[in-house]
């Protein structure tokens, strides 16, 4: 009787430890990514009238090609960060009968890319007025004789082209 009690207690203790290990804080859980990674820069490169081949070059192969809608490609991407909530993005690219891009829909819209927004380049039609006190670019001044720039320029100017040797064909006669 005592052995049975000890055995039952030990199995219960081992079972509780195993269950506690499953949800123990600090256990690393991997990020789960699925589908095509689509960025705003990819969407900004798309233009109406592009062929399927050009779109495939920019976006990659579509995740879904529907047999009932042959003129539509779907790009899906989902990520679930280690135990967090799943996030999903979707983009549909639609072609006309001539296999040219006509429209796209989904979570991304054409606009200013993140790179252009960070660099301050605007793709809009408005152009800023020139500043009054803006310095004009200086014309290129030749290097002073004997200076480092002069030596570099002489080295660049003195480079001679060397033809690339062509290999002789192998002897194809059987011996």
OpenMM code with the backbone's topology and positions (N, CA, C; nanometers):
from openmm import Vec3, app, unit

residues = "UNK UNK UNK UNK UNK UNK UNK UNK UNK UNK UNK UNK UNK UNK UNK UNK UNK UNK UNK UNK UNK UNK UNK UNK UNK UNK UNK UNK UNK UNK UNK UNK UNK UNK UNK UNK UNK UNK UNK UNK UNK UNK UNK UNK UNK UNK UNK UNK UNK UNK UNK UNK UNK UNK UNK UNK UNK UNK UNK UNK UNK UNK UNK UNK UNK UNK UNK UNK UNK UNK UNK UNK UNK UNK UNK UNK UNK UNK UNK UNK UNK UNK UNK UNK UNK UNK UNK UNK UNK UNK UNK UNK UNK UNK UNK UNK UNK UNK UNK UNK UNK UNK UNK UNK UNK UNK UNK UNK UNK UNK UNK UNK UNK UNK UNK UNK UNK UNK UNK UNK UNK UNK UNK UNK UNK UNK UNK UNK UNK UNK UNK UNK UNK UNK UNK UNK UNK UNK UNK UNK UNK UNK UNK UNK UNK UNK UNK UNK UNK UNK UNK UNK UNK UNK UNK UNK UNK UNK UNK UNK UNK UNK UNK UNK UNK UNK UNK UNK UNK UNK UNK UNK UNK UNK UNK".split()
positions = [
    Vec3(0.0827, -0.1191, 0.0000),
    Vec3(0.0000, 0.0000, 0.0000),
    Vec3(0.0868, 0.1250, 0.0000),
    Vec3(0.1930, 0.1197, 0.0787),
    Vec3(0.2806, 0.2363, 0.0880),
    Vec3(0.3567, 0.2572, -0.0423),
    Vec3(0.3956, 0.1464, -0.1099),
    Vec3(0.4631, 0.1578, -0.2397),
    Vec3(0.3713, 0.2202, -0.3446),
    Vec3(0.2450, 0.1857, -0.3421),
    Vec3(0.1490, 0.2415, -0.4368),
    Vec3(0.1316, 0.3894, -0.4119),
    Vec3(0.1251, 0.4289, -0.2860),
    Vec3(0.1108, 0.5694, -0.2514),
    Vec3(0.2340, 0.6483, -0.2955),
    Vec3(0.3513, 0.5928, -0.2726),
    Vec3(0.4757, 0.6579, -0.3125),
    Vec3(0.4852, 0.6685, -0.4656),
    Vec3(0.4457, 0.5609, -0.5348),
    Vec3(0.4476, 0.5610, -0.6816),
    Vec3(0.3499, 0.6635, -0.7370),
    Vec3(0.2298, 0.6700, -0.6824),
    Vec3(0.1293, 0.7669, -0.7269),
    Vec3(0.1740, 0.9089, -0.7000),
    Vec3(0.2354, 0.9341, -0.5853),
    Vec3(0.2861, 1.0673, -0.5519),
    Vec3(0.3981, 1.1082, -0.6463),
    Vec3(0.4895, 1.0160, -0.6760),
    Vec3(0.6006, 1.0496, -0.7657),
    Vec3(0.5517, 1.0752, -0.9080),
    Vec3(0.4562, 0.9955, -0.9576),
    Vec3(0.3997, 1.0207, -1.0918),
    Vec3(0.3288, 1.1555, -1.0970),
    Vec3(0.2581, 1.1905, -0.9924),
    Vec3(0.1897, 1.3200, -0.9870),
    Vec3(0.2913, 1.4330, -0.9882),
    Vec3(0.3976, 1.4184, -0.9120),
    Vec3(0.5020, 1.5209, -0.9058),
    Vec3(0.5719, 1.5368, -1.0410),
    Vec3(0.6049, 1.4274, -1.1070),
    Vec3(0.6693, 1.4313, -1.2391),
    Vec3(0.5739, 1.4921, -1.3417),
    Vec3(0.4478, 1.4573, -1.3348),
    Vec3(0.3485, 1.5143, -1.4266),
    Vec3(0.3341, 1.6640, -1.4099),
    Vec3(0.3326, 1.7115, -1.2860),
    Vec3(0.3227, 1.8559, -1.2613),
    Vec3(0.4470, 1.9286, -1.3113),
    Vec3(0.5649, 1.8704, -1.2928),
    Vec3(0.6872, 1.9312, -1.3444),
    Vec3(0.6853, 1.9387, -1.4972),
    Vec3(0.6367, 1.8348, -1.5624),
    Vec3(0.6294, 1.8332, -1.7087),
    Vec3(0.5327, 1.9404, -1.7588),
    Vec3(0.4192, 1.9542, -1.6916),
    Vec3(0.3231, 2.0574, -1.7321),
    Vec3(0.3773, 2.1972, -1.7067),
    Vec3(0.4490, 2.2144, -1.5984),
    Vec3(0.5049, 2.3455, -1.5667),
    Vec3(0.6123, 2.3831, -1.6688),
    Vec3(0.6847, 2.2870, -1.7206),
    Vec3(0.7878, 2.3137, -1.8196),
    Vec3(0.7318, 2.3602, -1.9529),
    Vec3(0.6079, 2.3239, -1.9834),
    Vec3(0.5480, 2.3639, -2.1110),
    Vec3(0.5211, 2.5137, -2.1168),
    Vec3(0.4799, 2.5721, -2.0076),
    Vec3(0.4472, 2.7143, -2.0089),
    Vec3(0.5365, 2.7928, -1.9136),
    Vec3(0.6558, 2.7454, -1.8933),
    Vec3(0.7477, 2.8099, -1.8014),
    Vec3(0.7926, 2.9434, -1.8599),
    Vec3(0.7870, 3.0532, -1.7836),
    Vec3(0.8286, 3.1814, -1.8384),
    Vec3(0.9768, 3.1789, -1.8729),
    Vec3(1.0091, 3.2458, -1.9822),
    Vec3(1.1474, 3.2523, -2.0260),
    Vec3(1.1817, 3.1478, -2.1297),
    Vec3(1.0873, 3.0600, -2.1643),
    Vec3(1.1121, 2.9603, -2.2673),
    Vec3(1.1021, 3.0302, -2.4025),
    Vec3(1.2021, 3.0107, -2.4880),
    Vec3(1.2059, 3.0768, -2.6185),
    Vec3(1.1031, 3.0149, -2.7115),
    Vec3(1.0240, 3.0992, -2.7722),
    Vec3(0.9278, 3.0554, -2.8731),
    Vec3(0.9641, 3.1232, -3.0040),
    Vec3(0.9699, 3.0470, -3.1109),
    Vec3(1.0168, 3.0994, -3.2391),
    Vec3(0.9100, 3.1837, -3.3070),
    Vec3(0.9572, 3.2747, -3.3949),
    Vec3(0.8676, 3.3522, -3.4790),
    Vec3(0.8293, 3.2658, -3.5987),
    Vec3(0.7019, 3.2617, -3.6298),
    Vec3(0.6543, 3.1805, -3.7414),
    Vec3(0.6169, 3.2743, -3.8551),
    Vec3(0.6922, 3.2640, -3.9666),
    Vec3(0.6660, 3.3449, -4.0855),
    Vec3(0.6191, 3.2533, -4.1968),
    Vec3(0.5188, 3.2990, -4.2698),
    Vec3(0.4687, 3.2212, -4.3826),
    Vec3(0.4313, 3.3155, -4.4952),
    Vec3(0.4561, 3.2714, -4.6184),
    Vec3(0.4126, 3.3471, -4.7352),
    Vec3(0.5221, 3.4314, -4.7963),
    Vec3(0.4798, 3.5272, -4.8798),
    Vec3(0.5698, 3.6170, -4.9509),
    Vec3(0.5923, 3.7436, -4.8692),
    Vec3(0.7172, 3.7815, -4.8523),
    Vec3(0.7474, 3.9081, -4.7866),
    Vec3(0.7252, 4.0182, -4.8898),
    Vec3(0.6327, 4.1083, -4.8621),
    Vec3(0.6009, 4.2192, -4.9516),
    Vec3(0.6289, 4.3484, -4.8761),
    Vec3(0.7086, 4.4362, -4.9368),
    Vec3(0.7402, 4.5634, -4.8736),
    Vec3(0.6754, 4.6771, -4.9516),
    Vec3(0.6684, 4.7926, -4.8883),
    Vec3(0.6115, 4.9097, -4.9537),
    Vec3(0.6959, 4.9493, -5.0748),
    Vec3(0.8270, 4.9284, -5.0685),
    Vec3(0.9132, 4.9621, -5.1815),
    Vec3(0.8810, 4.8767, -5.3040),
    Vec3(0.8448, 4.7508, -5.2824),
    Vec3(0.8045, 4.6646, -5.3940),
    Vec3(0.6772, 4.7185, -5.4594),
    Vec3(0.5824, 4.7569, -5.3779),
    Vec3(0.4556, 4.8085, -5.4297),
    Vec3(0.4789, 4.9375, -5.5071),
    Vec3(0.5707, 5.0226, -5.4588),
    Vec3(0.5975, 5.1497, -5.5252),
    Vec3(0.6620, 5.1318, -5.6621),
    Vec3(0.7248, 5.0181, -5.6872),
    Vec3(0.7869, 4.9933, -5.8169),
    Vec3(0.6867, 4.9474, -5.9213),
    Vec3(0.5701, 4.9025, -5.8789),
    Vec3(0.4693, 4.8540, -5.9736),
    Vec3(0.4052, 4.9702, -6.0478),
    Vec3(0.3860, 4.9533, -6.1769),
    Vec3(0.3239, 5.0545, -6.2616),
    Vec3(0.2186, 4.9881, -6.3490),
    Vec3(0.1077, 5.0571, -6.3777),
    Vec3(0.0086, 5.0017, -6.4696),
    Vec3(0.0717, 4.9767, -6.6059),
    Vec3(0.0356, 4.8654, -6.6670),
    Vec3(0.0895, 4.8307, -6.7972),
    Vec3(0.2077, 4.7362, -6.7916),
    Vec3(0.2575, 4.7047, -6.6717),
    Vec3(0.3683, 4.6100, -6.6598),
    Vec3(0.3200, 4.4703, -6.6972),
    Vec3(0.4102, 4.3907, -6.7527),
    Vec3(0.3749, 4.2540, -6.7884),
    Vec3(0.3837, 4.1648, -6.6653),
    Vec3(0.3298, 4.0445, -6.6785),
    Vec3(0.3353, 3.9481, -6.5686),
    Vec3(0.4804, 3.9181, -6.5309),
    Vec3(0.5650, 3.9120, -6.6304),
    Vec3(0.7058, 3.8815, -6.6068),
    Vec3(0.7738, 3.9911, -6.5248),
    Vec3(0.7420, 4.1154, -6.5554),
    Vec3(0.7996, 4.2271, -6.4810),
    Vec3(0.7496, 4.2279, -6.3365),
    Vec3(0.6213, 4.1986, -6.3186),
    Vec3(0.5647, 4.1941, -6.1831),
    Vec3(0.6279, 4.0798, -6.1045),
    Vec3(0.6477, 3.9650, -6.1693),
    Vec3(0.7105, 3.8520, -6.1017),
    Vec3(0.8548, 3.8852, -6.0634),
    Vec3(0.9244, 3.9633, -6.1459),
    Vec3(1.0617, 4.0028, -6.1149),
    Vec3(1.0656, 4.0892, -5.9891),
    Vec3(0.9704, 4.1794, -5.9751),
    Vec3(0.9673, 4.2704, -5.8603),
    Vec3(0.9135, 4.2008, -5.7355),
    Vec3(0.8026, 4.1312, -5.7480),
    Vec3(0.7314, 4.0775, -5.6318),
    Vec3(0.7674, 3.9328, -5.5983),
    Vec3(0.8222, 3.8593, -5.6936),
    Vec3(0.8463, 3.7170, -5.6725),
    Vec3(0.7249, 3.6371, -5.7170),
    Vec3(0.7331, 3.5066, -5.7042),
    Vec3(0.6221, 3.4205, -5.7434),
    Vec3(0.5057, 3.4396, -5.6475),
    Vec3(0.3831, 3.4435, -5.7019),
    Vec3(0.2675, 3.4613, -5.6125),
    Vec3(0.2438, 3.3360, -5.5293),
    Vec3(0.1900, 3.3572, -5.4108),
    Vec3(0.1590, 3.2454, -5.3231),
    Vec3(0.0367, 3.1705, -5.3753),
    Vec3(-0.0611, 3.2457, -5.4268),
    Vec3(-0.1835, 3.1846, -5.4780),
    Vec3(-0.2099, 3.2284, -5.6212),
    Vec3(-0.2334, 3.1321, -5.7075),
    Vec3(-0.2847, 3.1607, -5.8416),
    Vec3(-0.4136, 3.0810, -5.8550),
    Vec3(-0.5237, 3.1507, -5.8606),
    Vec3(-0.6548, 3.0887, -5.8610),
    Vec3(-0.6893, 3.0432, -6.0021),
    Vec3(-0.7347, 2.9208, -6.0159),
    Vec3(-0.7716, 2.8705, -6.1486),
    Vec3(-0.8996, 2.9363, -6.1995),
    Vec3(-0.9848, 2.9819, -6.1102),
    Vec3(-1.1088, 3.0472, -6.1514),
    Vec3(-1.0865, 3.1942, -6.1848),
    Vec3(-0.9820, 3.2530, -6.1319),
    Vec3(-0.9467, 3.3922, -6.1605),
    Vec3(-0.8016, 3.3946, -6.2081),
    Vec3(-0.7800, 3.3590, -6.3339),
    Vec3(-0.6440, 3.3465, -6.3869),
    Vec3(-0.5736, 3.4816, -6.3980),
    Vec3(-0.6506, 3.5908, -6.3971),
    Vec3(-0.5915, 3.7236, -6.4099),
    Vec3(-0.5590, 3.7872, -6.2754),
    Vec3(-0.5598, 3.7089, -6.1695),
    Vec3(-0.5333, 3.7639, -6.0364),
    Vec3(-0.4274, 3.6803, -5.9649),
    Vec3(-0.3290, 3.7505, -5.9106),
    Vec3(-0.2267, 3.6871, -5.8281),
    Vec3(-0.2421, 3.7395, -5.6865),
    Vec3(-0.2298, 3.6502, -5.5885),
    Vec3(-0.2418, 3.6889, -5.4489),
    Vec3(-0.1102, 3.6631, -5.3768),
    Vec3(-0.0661, 3.7642, -5.3047),
    Vec3(0.0539, 3.7559, -5.2222),
    Vec3(0.0095, 3.7684, -5.0767),
    Vec3(0.0346, 3.6644, -4.9983),
    Vec3(-0.0038, 3.6636, -4.8580),
    Vec3(0.1214, 3.6512, -4.7724),
    Vec3(0.1207, 3.7190, -4.6593),
    Vec3(0.2309, 3.7091, -4.5647),
    Vec3(0.1736, 3.7150, -4.4250),
    Vec3(0.2157, 3.6220, -4.3416),
    Vec3(0.1726, 3.6263, -4.2022),
    Vec3(0.2926, 3.5984, -4.1125),
    Vec3(0.2898, 3.6614, -3.9967),
    Vec3(0.3950, 3.6411, -3.8974),
    Vec3(0.3300, 3.6333, -3.7608),
    Vec3(0.3779, 3.5385, -3.6838),
    Vec3(0.3323, 3.5254, -3.5460),
    Vec3(0.4562, 3.5301, -3.4585),
    Vec3(0.4836, 3.6473, -3.3999),
    Vec3(0.6018, 3.6564, -3.3148),
    Vec3(0.5868, 3.5678, -3.1927),
    Vec3(0.6919, 3.4989, -3.1562),
    Vec3(0.6997, 3.4045, -3.0455),
    Vec3(0.5863, 3.4055, -2.9455),
    Vec3(0.4797, 3.3402, -2.9755),
    Vec3(0.3685, 3.3295, -2.8834),
    Vec3(0.2740, 3.4484, -2.8866),
    Vec3(0.3022, 3.5496, -2.9703),
    Vec3(0.2168, 3.6685, -2.9772),
    Vec3(0.1006, 3.6496, -3.0728),
    Vec3(0.0374, 3.7600, -3.1039),
    Vec3(-0.0777, 3.7582, -3.1924),
    Vec3(-0.0336, 3.7566, -3.3383),
    Vec3(-0.1002, 3.6806, -3.4207),
    Vec3(-0.0651, 3.6664, -3.5620),
    Vec3(-0.1058, 3.7906, -3.6393),
    Vec3(-0.0138, 3.8392, -3.7259),
    Vec3(-0.0410, 3.9535, -3.8119),
    Vec3(-0.0366, 3.9053, -3.9560),
    Vec3(-0.1280, 3.9552, -4.0389),
    Vec3(-0.1352, 3.9087, -4.1765),
    Vec3(-0.1486, 4.0270, -4.2714),
    Vec3(-0.0787, 4.0186, -4.3856),
    Vec3(-0.0867, 4.1194, -4.4907),
    Vec3(-0.1233, 4.0488, -4.6205),
    Vec3(-0.2012, 4.1184, -4.7050),
    Vec3(-0.2467, 4.0596, -4.8302),
    Vec3(-0.2392, 4.1638, -4.9401),
    Vec3(-0.1926, 4.1203, -5.0582),
    Vec3(-0.1907, 4.2058, -5.1760),
    Vec3(-0.2388, 4.1226, -5.2939),
    Vec3(-0.3342, 4.1751, -5.3694),
    Vec3(-0.3817, 4.1099, -5.4910),
    Vec3(-0.3432, 4.1957, -5.6102),
    Vec3(-0.2826, 4.1327, -5.7103),
    Vec3(-0.2409, 4.2010, -5.8317),
    Vec3(-0.3300, 4.1497, -5.9438),
    Vec3(-0.3911, 4.2423, -6.0206),
    Vec3(-0.4882, 4.2039, -6.1231),
    Vec3(-0.4373, 4.2464, -6.2599),
    Vec3(-0.4452, 4.1536, -6.3565),
    Vec3(-0.4001, 4.1769, -6.4932),
    Vec3(-0.5201, 4.1812, -6.5870),
    Vec3(-0.5008, 4.2421, -6.7050),
    Vec3(-0.6065, 4.2418, -6.8056),
    Vec3(-0.5838, 4.1256, -6.9020),
    Vec3(-0.6600, 4.1201, -7.0103),
    Vec3(-0.6491, 4.0116, -7.1074),
    Vec3(-0.5166, 4.0100, -7.1811),
    Vec3(-0.4475, 4.1229, -7.1875),
    Vec3(-0.3179, 4.1304, -7.2560),
    Vec3(-0.2020, 4.1032, -7.1619),
    Vec3(-0.2296, 4.0459, -7.0453),
    Vec3(-0.1281, 4.0170, -6.9431),
    Vec3(-0.0532, 4.1419, -6.8988),
    Vec3(-0.1255, 4.2513, -6.8835),
    Vec3(-0.0666, 4.3744, -6.8334),
    Vec3(-0.1338, 4.4105, -6.7016),
    Vec3(-0.0545, 4.4663, -6.6108),
    Vec3(-0.1029, 4.5031, -6.4781),
    Vec3(-0.2058, 4.6157, -6.4899),
    Vec3(-0.3216, 4.5940, -6.4303),
    Vec3(-0.4244, 4.6979, -6.4327),
    Vec3(-0.4497, 4.7570, -6.2948),
    Vec3(-0.4495, 4.6735, -6.1907),
    Vec3(-0.4761, 4.7283, -6.0572),
    Vec3(-0.4206, 4.6353, -5.9506),
    Vec3(-0.4172, 4.6888, -5.8291),
    Vec3(-0.3789, 4.6074, -5.7145),
    Vec3(-0.4630, 4.6501, -5.5965),
    Vec3(-0.4824, 4.5565, -5.5065),
    Vec3(-0.5608, 4.5853, -5.3864),
    Vec3(-0.4996, 4.5093, -5.2700),
    Vec3(-0.5319, 4.5543, -5.1519),
    Vec3(-0.4817, 4.4869, -5.0336),
    Vec3(-0.4374, 4.5840, -4.9268),
    Vec3(-0.3440, 4.5383, -4.8440),
    Vec3(-0.2999, 4.6164, -4.7291),
    Vec3(-0.2000, 4.7250, -4.7647),
    Vec3(-0.1352, 4.7160, -4.8800),
    Vec3(-0.0392, 4.8162, -4.9239),
    Vec3(-0.1018, 4.9003, -5.0334),
    Vec3(-0.0703, 5.0272, -5.0345),
    Vec3(-0.1163, 5.1177, -5.1397),
    Vec3(0.0053, 5.1886, -5.1974),
    Vec3(0.0043, 5.2198, -5.3270),
    Vec3(0.1176, 5.2935, -5.3839),
    Vec3(0.1316, 5.4285, -5.3167),
    Vec3(0.2533, 5.4701, -5.2970),
    Vec3(0.2783, 5.5978, -5.2327),
    Vec3(0.4263, 5.6189, -5.2132),
    Vec3(0.4592, 5.7039, -5.1202),
    Vec3(0.5986, 5.7336, -5.0928),
    Vec3(0.6585, 5.6181, -5.0137),
    Vec3(0.7705, 5.5659, -5.0615),
    Vec3(0.8348, 5.4555, -4.9929),
    Vec3(0.8983, 5.5053, -4.8630),
    Vec3(0.9286, 5.4124, -4.7752),
    Vec3(0.9906, 5.4498, -4.6487),
    Vec3(1.1274, 5.5120, -4.6712),
    Vec3(1.2020, 5.4622, -4.7704),
    Vec3(1.3341, 5.5183, -4.7989),
    Vec3(1.3228, 5.6635, -4.8438),
    Vec3(1.2278, 5.6915, -4.9331),
    Vec3(1.2097, 5.8292, -4.9795),
    Vec3(1.1606, 5.9187, -4.8676),
    Vec3(1.0776, 5.8651, -4.7803),
    Vec3(1.0289, 5.9450, -4.6682),
    Vec3(1.1431, 5.9782, -4.5726),
    Vec3(1.2333, 5.8820, -4.5508),
    Vec3(1.3460, 5.9072, -4.4620),
    Vec3(1.4460, 6.0043, -4.5232),
    Vec3(1.4694, 5.9907, -4.6541),
    Vec3(1.5669, 6.0766, -4.7206),
    Vec3(1.5103, 6.2134, -4.7550),
    Vec3(1.3798, 6.2272, -4.7482),
    Vec3(1.3186, 6.3560, -4.7749),
    Vec3(1.2917, 6.3819, -4.9217),
    Vec3(1.3006, 6.2804, -5.0052),
    Vec3(1.2709, 6.2967, -5.1472),
    Vec3(1.1231, 6.2722, -5.1669),
    Vec3(1.0578, 6.3646, -5.2330),
    Vec3(0.9146, 6.3538, -5.2574),
    Vec3(0.8932, 6.3232, -5.4037),
    Vec3(0.8028, 6.2294, -5.4343),
    Vec3(0.7759, 6.1948, -5.5728),
    Vec3(0.6599, 6.2754, -5.6296),
    Vec3(0.6111, 6.3728, -5.5554),
    Vec3(0.4983, 6.4543, -5.6012),
    Vec3(0.5375, 6.5443, -5.7174),
    Vec3(0.4386, 6.6140, -5.7726),
    Vec3(0.4635, 6.6986, -5.8891),
    Vec3(0.5116, 6.8372, -5.8510),
    Vec3(0.4984, 6.8737, -5.7253),
    Vec3(0.5411, 7.0073, -5.6852),
    Vec3(0.6917, 7.0093, -5.6670),
    Vec3(0.7532, 7.1181, -5.7094),
    Vec3(0.8968, 7.1332, -5.6926),
    Vec3(0.9217, 7.2512, -5.6012),
    Vec3(1.0154, 7.2402, -5.5087),
    Vec3(1.0414, 7.3510, -5.4171),
    Vec3(1.1078, 7.4676, -5.4899),
    Vec3(1.0798, 7.5878, -5.4429),
    Vec3(1.1404, 7.7072, -5.5028),
    Vec3(1.2883, 7.7104, -5.4676),
    Vec3(1.3723, 7.7550, -5.5593),
    Vec3(1.5151, 7.7579, -5.5291),
    Vec3(1.5446, 7.8609, -5.4208),
    Vec3(1.6387, 7.8272, -5.3346),
    Vec3(1.6751, 7.9168, -5.2260),
    Vec3(1.7594, 8.0316, -5.2809),
    Vec3(1.7431, 8.1493, -5.2227),
    Vec3(1.8141, 8.2678, -5.2702),
    Vec3(1.9619, 8.2622, -5.2358),
    Vec3(1.9943, 8.2125, -5.1180),
    Vec3(2.1324, 8.2124, -5.0718),
    Vec3(2.2030, 8.0798, -5.0997),
    Vec3(2.1504, 8.0022, -5.1909),
    Vec3(2.2080, 7.8715, -5.2187),
    Vec3(2.3387, 7.8871, -5.2959),
    Vec3(2.4420, 7.8134, -5.2537),
    Vec3(2.5705, 7.8205, -5.3219),
    Vec3(2.5635, 7.7432, -5.4526),
    Vec3(2.6250, 7.8005, -5.5551),
    Vec3(2.6294, 7.7330, -5.6841),
    Vec3(2.7470, 7.6369, -5.6825),
    Vec3(2.7354, 7.5225, -5.7515),
    Vec3(2.8464, 7.4283, -5.7520),
    Vec3(2.9677, 7.4893, -5.8211),
    Vec3(3.0834, 7.4648, -5.7626),
    Vec3(3.2065, 7.5209, -5.8172),
    Vec3(3.2509, 7.4375, -5.9364),
    Vec3(3.3101, 7.5068, -6.0346),
    Vec3(3.3621, 7.4337, -6.1492),
    Vec3(3.4878, 7.3595, -6.1055),
    Vec3(3.5188, 7.2525, -6.1751),
    Vec3(3.6316, 7.1686, -6.1366),
    Vec3(3.7623, 7.2406, -6.1643),
    Vec3(3.8443, 7.2493, -6.0652),
    Vec3(3.9724, 7.3180, -6.0762),
    Vec3(4.0803, 7.2121, -6.0978),
    Vec3(4.1704, 7.2302, -6.1952),
    Vec3(4.2752, 7.1294, -6.2153),
    Vec3(4.3678, 7.1230, -6.0942),
    Vec3(4.4218, 7.0043, -6.0722),
    Vec3(4.5088, 6.9828, -5.9568),
    Vec3(4.6408, 7.0571, -5.9760),
    Vec3(4.6992, 7.0993, -5.8641),
    Vec3(4.8274, 7.1689, -5.8686),
    Vec3(4.9375, 7.0695, -5.9051),
    Vec3(5.0334, 7.1133, -5.9859),
    Vec3(5.1416, 7.0215, -6.0234),
    Vec3(5.2201, 6.9768, -5.9005),
    Vec3(5.2460, 6.8460, -5.8936),
    Vec3(5.3207, 6.7888, -5.7821),
    Vec3(5.2351, 6.7484, -5.6649),
    Vec3(5.1053, 6.7804, -5.6668),
    Vec3(5.0188, 6.7438, -5.5547),
    Vec3(4.9763, 6.5977, -5.5675),
    Vec3(4.9153, 6.5476, -5.4617),
    Vec3(4.8685, 6.4091, -5.4612),
    Vec3(4.7624, 6.3876, -5.5682),
    Vec3(4.6704, 6.4836, -5.5834),
    Vec3(4.5668, 6.4713, -5.6864),
    Vec3(4.6283, 6.4662, -5.8252),
    Vec3(4.7343, 6.5428, -5.8480),
    Vec3(4.8013, 6.5418, -5.9776),
    Vec3(4.8645, 6.4049, -6.0030),
    Vec3(4.9250, 6.3466, -5.9014),
    Vec3(4.9867, 6.2141, -5.9164),
    Vec3(4.8809, 6.1083, -5.9476),
    Vec3(4.7686, 6.1164, -5.8774),
    Vec3(4.6598, 6.0208, -5.9023),
    Vec3(4.6076, 6.0367, -6.0438),
    Vec3(4.5886, 6.1614, -6.0884),
    Vec3(4.5376, 6.1848, -6.2234),
    Vec3(4.6346, 6.1321, -6.3286),
    Vec3(4.7657, 6.1515, -6.3072),
    Vec3(4.8656, 6.0986, -6.4011),
    Vec3(4.8601, 5.9468, -6.4054),
    Vec3(4.8413, 5.8845, -6.2894),
    Vec3(4.8310, 5.7388, -6.2850),
    Vec3(4.7093, 5.6890, -6.3608),
    Vec3(4.5960, 5.7608, -6.3468),
    Vec3(4.4736, 5.7216, -6.4175),
    Vec3(4.4900, 5.7426, -6.5671),
    Vec3(4.5501, 5.8551, -6.6067),
    Vec3(4.5679, 5.8839, -6.7489),
    Vec3(4.6682, 5.7894, -6.8143),
    Vec3(4.7651, 5.7384, -6.7377),
    Vec3(4.8690, 5.6530, -6.7942),
    Vec3(4.8313, 5.5063, -6.8026),
    Vec3(4.7105, 5.4704, -6.7636),
    Vec3(4.6692, 5.3306, -6.7682),
    Vec3(4.6538, 5.2876, -6.9130),
    Vec3(4.7134, 5.1749, -6.9467),
    Vec3(4.7022, 5.1212, -7.0812),
    Vec3(4.6130, 4.9982, -7.0772),
    Vec3(4.5298, 4.9859, -7.1766),
    Vec3(4.4402, 4.8715, -7.1832),
    Vec3(4.5173, 4.7507, -7.2330),
    Vec3(4.4862, 4.6379, -7.1788),
    Vec3(4.5498, 4.5130, -7.2176),
    Vec3(4.4408, 4.4222, -7.2712),
    Vec3(4.4588, 4.3695, -7.3934),
    Vec3(4.3550, 4.2817, -7.4468),
    Vec3(4.3465, 4.1523, -7.3660),
    Vec3(4.2268, 4.1026, -7.3557),
    Vec3(4.2040, 3.9781, -7.2836),
    Vec3(4.2454, 3.8630, -7.3745),
    Vec3(4.3314, 3.7745, -7.3283),
    Vec3(4.3738, 3.6644, -7.4153),
    Vec3(4.2592, 3.5659, -7.4366),
    Vec3(4.2478, 3.5200, -7.5589),
    Vec3(4.1449, 3.4210, -7.5908),
    Vec3(4.2105, 3.2837, -7.5900),
    Vec3(4.1497, 3.1883, -7.5258),
    Vec3(4.2097, 3.0553, -7.5201),
    Vec3(4.2044, 2.9871, -7.6568),
    Vec3(4.3062, 2.9087, -7.6852),
    Vec3(4.3086, 2.8352, -7.8102),
    Vec3(4.2165, 2.7147, -7.7988),
    Vec3(4.1477, 2.6807, -7.9086),
    Vec3(4.0567, 2.5645, -7.8999),
    Vec3(4.1344, 2.4357, -7.8778),
    Vec3(4.0691, 2.3437, -7.8100),
    Vec3(4.1299, 2.2139, -7.7828),
    Vec3(4.1373, 2.1315, -7.9109),
    Vec3(4.2350, 2.0470, -7.9189),
    Vec3(4.2493, 1.9610, -8.0354),
    Vec3(4.1414, 1.8549, -8.0297),
    Vec3(4.0542, 1.8569, -8.1277),
    Vec3(3.9394, 1.7664, -8.1276),
    Vec3(3.9653, 1.6391, -8.2062),
    Vec3(4.0868, 1.6244, -8.2604),
    Vec3(4.1124, 1.5034, -8.3405),
    Vec3(4.1363, 1.3845, -8.2487),
    Vec3(4.0711, 1.2711, -8.2767),
    Vec3(4.0891, 1.1529, -8.1922),
    Vec3(4.2248, 1.0894, -8.2180),
    Vec3(4.2892, 1.0403, -8.1138),
    Vec3(4.4200, 0.9730, -8.1305),
    Vec3(4.4186, 0.8360, -8.0725),
] * unit.nanometer
topology = app.Topology()
chain = topology.addChain("A")
for resn in residues:
    res = topology.addResidue(resn, chain)
    for name in ("N", "CA", "C"):
        topology.addAtom(name, app.Element.getBySymbol(name[0]), res)
